[in-house]
Amino acid sequence: MTIPTVELNDGHLIPQLGYGVFKVPAADAERAVSDALEVGYRHIDTAAIYGNEEGVGAAIAKSGIARDELFITTKLWNDRHDGDDPHAAIAESLEKLGLEQVDLYLVHWPTPANDNYLNAWQKLIEIRDAGQARSIGVSNFLVPHLERIIIETGVTPAVNQIELHPAYAQHETVEYATSRGIRIESWGPLGQGKYDLFSVPAVAEAAEATGKTPAQVVLRWHLQKGFIVFPKSVRIERLRENLDVFDFTLSDAQMAAIDEIDPGDGSGRVGTHPNDLN
């Protein structure tokens, strides 16, 4: 199976579907990532705060898959934004992953009350220029945060990884990012099981019409929007199911019906507001 790629604004390609290891326990990470690689995933998304970079690295090392066939993302945690600490943080992550370079390095949260995300972004530019990350981006940034780092540095993030699912489509952030060539990555693409997404008529009816599961329908919605998505599971059968989303297409009417799930008032958010995590 060939997973489609999309081009980032720096010219690099990223697989549009990957495997996220958020909340995968350190003890399970090697097995889970090994399973993901075995069934065909080549894009792995981790972070320093997840505590499982060593397991991800062990799975990569044991896989025998050529490095240039893999796309590995990790992230700078909130307490490493100051001074030159981002340089130390990426060095630690690379050591744990057993890599000389990650494909994508992200500022995990803006932590605006600390007012140090601009410094973090400036250091990520240096990290990219030093060859420790091919591409750099951000996560959980809102429009004011994006505007500031772009104006101050002249460097536009390659991606913005944000909470995004049918009940919380983040139109303002998506529109701003898209207008500047910033690719959107969806975290919590299925709503993290925090609301009954799969029984919503728009999803259930599309699943029945296409012969796919509700989860596959929602992942397909993300893909057709052009988003990069990486659902998380530790069950190999679910890993396979989440990958089996390239042999069907949702109609314009089905897409529009799923679009209508978002109430438009922000009440669909299931994670933390980016201004509140500092």
C-alpha positions as CSV (number, residue, x, y, z in Angstrom):
1,M,0.0,0.0,0.0
2,T,1.3,3.5,-0.9
3,I,0.2,6.2,1.5
4,P,-0.2,9.5,-0.3
5,T,2.2,12.3,0.5
6,V,1.6,16.1,0.6
7,E,4.2,18.7,0.0
8,L,5.3,21.1,2.8
9,N,6.1,24.7,2.1
10,D,9.8,23.9,2.4
11,G,9.6,21.4,-0.4
12,H,9.8,18.2,1.7
13,L,7.1,15.5,1.4
14,I,5.2,14.1,4.4
15,P,3.0,11.0,4.4
16,Q,-0.6,12.2,4.9
17,L,-1.5,9.3,7.3
18,G,0.7,8.4,10.2
19,Y,0.8,6.7,13.6
20,G,0.6,8.8,16.7
21,V,1.9,7.5,20.0
22,F,0.3,10.0,22.4
23,K,-0.5,8.1,25.7
24,V,1.2,4.9,24.5
25,P,3.0,3.7,27.6
26,A,6.8,3.6,27.4
27,A,6.7,-0.2,28.0
28,D,4.4,-0.7,25.0
29,A,5.8,1.8,22.6
30,E,8.4,-0.5,20.9
31,R,5.8,-3.2,20.2
32,A,3.1,-0.7,19.1
33,V,5.4,1.1,16.7
34,S,6.8,-2.2,15.4
35,D,3.2,-3.3,14.7
36,A,2.5,-0.1,12.9
37,L,5.6,-0.3,10.8
38,E,4.8,-4.0,10.0
39,V,1.3,-3.2,8.7
40,G,2.6,-0.3,6.5
41,Y,2.8,2.9,8.5
42,R,5.9,5.0,7.7
43,H,5.1,8.2,9.5
44,I,5.5,8.2,13.3
45,D,4.5,11.1,15.6
46,T,6.0,11.3,19.1
47,A,7.0,14.0,21.5
48,A,9.5,14.4,24.4
49,I,6.6,14.7,26.9
50,Y,5.2,11.3,25.8
51,G,8.1,9.6,27.5
52,N,8.3,6.9,24.7
53,E,10.9,8.2,22.3
54,E,13.3,5.3,23.3
55,G,10.6,2.8,22.4
56,V,10.0,4.5,19.1
57,G,13.7,4.5,18.4
58,A,14.1,0.8,19.3
59,A,11.3,-0.1,16.9
60,I,12.8,1.9,14.1
61,A,16.2,0.3,14.7
62,K,14.8,-3.2,14.7
63,S,12.5,-2.7,11.7
64,G,15.3,-2.8,9.1
65,I,13.4,-0.1,7.1
66,A,15.6,2.4,5.4
67,R,15.8,5.7,7.1
68,D,14.7,7.6,4.0
69,E,11.5,5.6,3.9
70,L,10.5,6.9,7.4
71,F,9.1,10.2,8.6
72,I,9.7,10.8,12.3
73,T,8.3,13.8,14.2
74,T,9.0,14.8,17.8
75,K,8.3,17.9,19.8
76,L,9.8,20.5,22.1
77,W,8.1,20.5,25.5
78,N,6.9,23.6,27.3
79,D,9.7,23.9,29.9
80,R,12.4,23.9,27.3
81,H,11.6,27.2,25.5
82,D,14.1,29.5,27.2
83,G,17.6,30.5,26.1
84,D,19.5,27.7,24.3
85,D,17.6,24.9,26.0
86,P,15.8,23.9,22.7
87,H,19.2,22.8,21.4
88,A,19.8,20.6,24.4
89,A,16.2,19.2,24.1
90,I,16.6,18.2,20.5
91,A,19.9,16.5,21.3
92,E,18.2,14.5,24.0
93,S,15.4,13.5,21.7
94,L,17.7,12.4,18.9
95,E,19.7,10.3,21.4
96,K,16.6,8.6,22.6
97,L,15.3,8.0,19.1
98,G,18.7,6.8,17.9
99,L,18.6,9.3,15.0
100,E,20.9,12.0,13.6
101,Q,17.9,14.0,12.4
102,V,14.1,14.1,12.7
103,D,12.0,14.8,9.7
104,L,9.9,17.3,11.6
105,Y,10.4,19.1,15.0
106,L,7.5,21.1,16.5
107,V,7.1,23.6,19.3
108,H,4.5,21.6,21.3
109,W,2.4,24.4,22.8
110,P,2.8,28.2,22.6
111,T,2.5,28.7,26.4
112,P,1.6,32.4,25.8
113,A,1.7,33.4,29.5
114,N,5.4,32.5,29.6
115,D,6.0,34.7,26.5
116,N,8.9,32.5,25.3
117,Y,7.5,30.8,22.2
118,L,9.2,33.3,19.9
119,N,12.5,32.3,21.3
120,A,11.6,28.6,20.9
121,W,10.8,29.2,17.3
122,Q,14.0,31.1,16.7
123,K,15.9,28.2,18.1
124,L,14.0,25.7,16.0
125,I,15.2,27.7,12.9
126,E,18.8,27.2,14.2
127,I,18.1,23.5,14.8
128,R,16.8,23.1,11.2
129,D,19.8,25.0,9.8
130,A,22.1,22.8,11.8
131,G,20.6,19.7,10.1
132,Q,19.0,18.2,13.2
133,A,15.5,18.6,11.8
134,R,14.6,18.6,8.1
135,S,11.4,20.6,8.6
136,I,10.1,22.6,11.6
137,G,6.6,23.6,12.7
138,V,4.4,24.2,15.6
139,S,1.5,22.6,17.5
140,N,-1.5,24.1,19.1
141,F,-0.7,27.6,17.8
142,L,-3.6,30.0,17.2
143,V,-3.6,32.8,14.7
144,P,-2.0,35.5,16.9
145,H,0.8,33.1,17.8
146,L,1.4,32.2,14.2
147,E,1.3,35.8,13.1
148,R,3.9,36.8,15.7
149,I,6.5,34.2,14.9
150,I,6.2,34.7,11.1
151,I,6.5,38.5,11.4
152,E,9.4,38.4,13.8
153,T,11.5,35.8,12.0
154,G,10.3,35.7,8.4
155,V,10.1,31.9,8.7
156,T,6.7,30.3,8.2
157,P,6.1,26.9,10.0
158,A,5.7,23.9,7.7
159,V,2.9,22.6,9.8
160,N,0.5,23.5,12.7
161,Q,-0.6,20.4,14.6
162,I,-4.0,21.2,16.2
163,E,-6.9,19.5,17.8
164,L,-9.3,18.9,14.9
165,H,-12.3,16.7,14.5
166,P,-15.8,17.1,13.1
167,A,-17.2,18.8,16.2
168,Y,-14.2,21.2,16.4
169,A,-13.0,22.1,12.9
170,Q,-11.0,25.2,13.9
171,H,-12.0,27.2,10.8
172,E,-10.2,30.4,11.6
173,T,-6.8,28.7,12.3
174,V,-7.2,26.4,9.3
175,E,-8.0,29.3,7.0
176,Y,-5.1,31.4,8.2
177,A,-2.7,28.5,7.9
178,T,-3.9,27.4,4.5
179,S,-3.5,31.0,3.2
180,R,0.2,30.9,4.2
181,G,1.0,27.4,3.0
182,I,1.1,25.9,6.5
183,R,-0.1,22.3,6.5
184,I,-2.6,21.3,9.1
185,E,-2.1,18.1,11.1
186,S,-5.1,16.9,13.1
187,W,-4.6,15.5,16.6
188,G,-7.5,13.8,18.3
189,P,-9.0,13.2,14.8
190,L,-11.7,11.0,16.1
191,G,-12.5,13.2,19.1
192,Q,-10.5,11.0,21.5
193,G,-13.7,9.1,22.3
194,K,-14.9,12.1,24.4
195,Y,-18.2,12.4,22.5
196,D,-20.3,9.9,20.5
197,L,-19.0,10.9,17.1
198,F,-19.7,7.6,15.5
199,S,-23.5,7.7,16.1
200,V,-23.9,11.1,14.6
201,P,-26.2,10.6,11.6
202,A,-23.8,12.2,9.1
203,V,-21.1,9.8,10.1
204,A,-23.3,6.7,10.6
205,E,-25.1,7.2,7.3
206,A,-21.8,7.7,5.4
207,A,-20.4,4.5,7.0
208,E,-23.5,2.5,5.9
209,A,-23.4,3.9,2.4
210,T,-19.7,3.2,1.8
211,G,-19.4,-0.1,3.7
212,K,-16.8,1.4,5.9
213,T,-16.6,1.9,9.7
214,P,-17.4,5.2,11.2
215,A,-13.8,5.7,12.2
216,Q,-12.7,5.1,8.6
217,V,-15.3,7.7,7.4
218,V,-14.0,10.3,9.7
219,L,-10.4,9.7,8.8
220,R,-11.4,9.9,5.1
221,W,-13.0,13.3,5.9
222,H,-9.7,14.6,7.2
223,L,-7.8,13.3,4.2
224,Q,-10.2,14.8,1.7
225,K,-9.8,18.1,3.6
226,G,-6.1,17.9,2.9
227,F,-5.2,17.4,6.5
228,I,-2.4,15.2,7.8
229,V,-3.7,12.7,10.3
230,F,-2.3,10.1,12.7
231,P,-4.9,8.2,14.8
232,K,-3.6,6.3,17.8
233,S,-4.3,2.7,18.7
234,V,-2.3,-0.1,20.3
235,R,-4.4,-2.9,18.7
236,I,-3.0,-4.2,15.4
237,E,-6.5,-4.8,14.0
238,R,-7.3,-1.2,14.5
239,L,-4.0,-0.1,13.0
240,R,-5.0,-2.0,9.9
241,E,-8.5,-0.6,9.9
242,N,-7.2,3.0,10.2
243,L,-4.9,2.4,7.3
244,D,-7.7,1.1,5.1
245,V,-9.0,4.4,4.0
246,F,-7.7,4.9,0.5
247,D,-10.1,2.8,-1.5
248,F,-13.2,4.9,-1.2
249,T,-14.2,8.6,-1.5
250,L,-16.8,10.5,0.4
251,S,-19.2,12.5,-1.8
252,D,-19.6,16.2,-1.6
253,A,-22.9,15.8,0.2
254,Q,-21.4,13.4,2.7
255,M,-18.5,15.8,3.3
256,A,-20.9,18.7,3.8
257,A,-23.0,16.7,6.2
258,I,-20.0,15.9,8.4
259,D,-18.9,19.6,8.2
260,E,-22.2,20.5,9.8
261,I,-21.4,18.5,13.0
262,D,-19.3,21.5,14.3
263,P,-21.7,23.8,16.2
264,G,-19.4,26.7,15.4
265,D,-19.2,28.1,18.9
266,G,-16.0,26.3,20.1
267,S,-18.0,24.0,22.4
268,G,-16.8,20.9,20.6
269,R,-13.2,21.2,21.9
270,V,-12.2,18.2,24.0
271,G,-8.6,19.2,24.8
272,T,-7.0,22.2,26.5
273,H,-7.3,25.7,25.1
274,P,-3.8,26.7,23.9
275,N,-4.0,29.9,25.9
276,D,-4.6,27.9,29.1
277,L,-1.7,25.5,29.0
278,N,1.4,27.4,30.3
